[in-house]
């Protein structure tokens, strides 16, 4: 449902200039999505929509310039994308099926975990750089648990 709602929001803001959350809620309702203001605020943040200035002096919501804002949530990706986890010191290597590392790295970055300094994704592996060995172990356990991997 969330993914469909996000797709509808992106379709709406690409189709027309939407100046307010209330107007966006009305347009979503017309598409069959009845959402609260709080849910809509979260969706706007999750999608990376920004208010941009319009030539007429007003402003409207715009999708992020890097393309579609729909990114799967880390919790959705982990069970199917995380093959293995191994680490040493503050470094953690996440193995994925071929082509899965970029999506997993982006989803992990989007979580904004304080323990994680950053990630580097290849084709089938993500290097996670943690703030310390202790932080790496905490991240490793959290990821394994969310992916359903044995401890």
C-alpha positions as CSV (number, residue, x, y, z in Angstrom):
1,X,0.0,0.0,0.0
2,X,2.8,2.4,0.9
3,X,4.6,1.8,-2.4
4,X,1.4,2.4,-4.4
5,X,0.8,5.6,-2.4
6,X,4.3,6.8,-3.0
7,X,3.9,6.1,-6.7
8,X,0.7,8.0,-6.7
9,X,2.3,11.0,-5.0
10,X,5.1,11.1,-7.5
11,X,2.7,10.8,-10.4
12,X,0.7,13.7,-9.0
13,X,3.6,16.1,-8.4
14,X,5.1,15.3,-11.8
15,X,1.7,15.9,-13.5
16,X,0.8,19.2,-11.8
17,X,2.1,21.9,-9.5
18,X,0.9,21.1,-5.9
19,X,1.5,24.0,-3.6
20,X,0.3,22.5,-0.3
21,X,0.0,19.3,1.7
22,X,-3.8,19.8,1.9
23,X,-4.0,20.0,-1.9
24,X,-1.9,16.9,-2.2
25,X,-4.2,15.1,0.2
26,X,-7.2,16.0,-1.9
27,X,-5.5,14.8,-5.1
28,X,-4.5,11.6,-3.3
29,X,-8.1,11.0,-2.1
30,X,-9.2,11.4,-5.8
31,X,-6.8,8.6,-6.6
32,X,-8.3,6.4,-3.8
33,X,-5.7,7.1,-1.0
34,X,-7.1,8.5,2.2
35,X,-4.2,9.6,4.3
36,X,-3.6,11.6,7.5
37,X,-1.5,14.8,7.5
38,X,1.1,12.9,9.5
39,X,1.3,10.1,7.0
40,X,1.6,12.5,4.2
41,X,4.4,14.4,5.9
42,X,6.3,11.1,6.3
43,X,5.7,10.2,2.7
44,X,7.0,13.6,1.5
45,X,10.1,13.2,3.6
46,X,10.6,9.5,2.5
47,X,10.3,10.5,-1.2
48,X,12.6,13.4,-0.8
49,X,10.1,15.9,-2.2
50,X,11.2,19.5,-1.9
51,X,9.3,22.8,-2.1
52,X,10.7,24.7,-5.0
53,X,10.0,28.3,-6.1
54,X,7.7,28.7,-9.1
55,X,8.1,31.5,-11.6
56,X,4.9,33.1,-10.5
57,X,6.3,33.7,-7.0
58,X,4.6,30.7,-5.3
59,X,6.1,27.3,-4.6
60,X,5.2,23.7,-5.2
61,X,6.4,20.1,-4.4
62,X,9.0,18.6,-6.7
63,X,10.5,15.2,-6.8
64,X,14.3,14.9,-6.2
65,X,16.4,15.6,-9.3
66,X,18.2,12.2,-9.2
67,X,15.1,10.4,-10.4
68,X,12.3,8.5,-8.8
69,X,12.2,8.7,-5.0
70,X,10.8,5.2,-4.5
71,X,13.4,3.2,-2.6
72,X,12.5,0.1,-0.8
73,X,12.9,0.3,3.0
74,X,15.8,-1.6,4.5
75,X,13.4,-4.0,6.3
76,X,11.9,-4.9,3.0
77,X,15.2,-5.6,1.3
78,X,17.1,-7.5,4.0
79,X,15.2,-10.9,4.0
80,X,15.6,-11.3,0.2
81,X,18.9,-9.4,-0.4
82,X,21.2,-10.1,2.5
83,X,23.1,-13.4,1.8
84,X,25.8,-13.1,4.4
85,X,27.4,-10.6,6.9
86,X,31.0,-10.7,8.0
87,X,33.2,-8.1,9.7
88,X,36.4,-7.2,11.3
89,X,37.3,-4.2,13.4
90,X,34.9,-1.4,12.3
91,X,34.4,-2.9,8.8
92,X,31.4,-4.9,7.8
93,X,30.9,-6.7,4.5
94,X,27.3,-7.5,3.4
95,X,27.0,-10.0,0.5
96,X,24.0,-9.8,-1.8
97,X,22.9,-11.5,-5.0
98,X,24.5,-10.0,-8.2
99,X,23.2,-6.5,-8.7
100,X,21.7,-6.1,-5.2
101,X,24.4,-4.1,-3.4
102,X,23.5,-0.6,-4.6
103,X,19.9,-0.9,-3.4
104,X,21.0,-2.4,-0.1
105,X,23.6,0.3,0.4
106,X,21.1,3.1,-0.4
107,X,18.5,1.6,2.0
108,X,21.1,1.3,4.8
109,X,22.3,4.9,4.2
110,X,18.7,6.1,4.3
111,X,18.3,4.7,7.8
112,X,20.7,7.2,9.2
113,X,22.1,4.9,11.9
114,X,24.5,6.8,14.1
115,X,26.8,3.7,14.3
116,X,27.4,3.9,10.5
117,X,29.8,6.4,9.0
118,X,29.1,5.3,5.5
119,X,28.8,2.6,2.9
120,X,30.4,1.7,-0.4
121,X,28.5,-0.6,-2.7
122,X,29.7,-2.7,-5.6
123,X,27.7,-5.2,-7.5
124,X,27.3,-7.9,-4.9
125,X,28.9,-6.5,-1.8
126,X,28.5,-3.5,0.5
127,X,31.3,-2.3,2.7
128,X,29.8,-0.7,5.8
129,X,32.2,1.5,7.8
130,X,31.2,1.7,11.4
131,X,32.4,4.2,14.1
132,X,34.0,1.4,16.1
133,X,34.3,-2.3,16.4
134,X,31.5,-2.3,19.0
135,X,29.3,-0.2,16.7
136,X,30.0,-2.7,13.9
137,X,29.0,-5.6,16.1
138,X,25.7,-3.9,17.0
139,X,25.0,-3.1,13.3
140,X,25.9,-6.7,12.3
141,X,23.4,-8.1,14.9
142,X,20.7,-5.7,13.9
143,X,21.1,-6.6,10.2
144,X,21.2,-10.4,10.8
145,X,18.1,-10.3,13.0
146,X,16.1,-8.2,10.4
147,X,17.2,-10.5,7.6
148,X,16.4,-13.7,9.5
149,X,20.0,-14.9,9.4
150,X,21.3,-17.2,12.1
151,X,23.2,-15.3,14.9
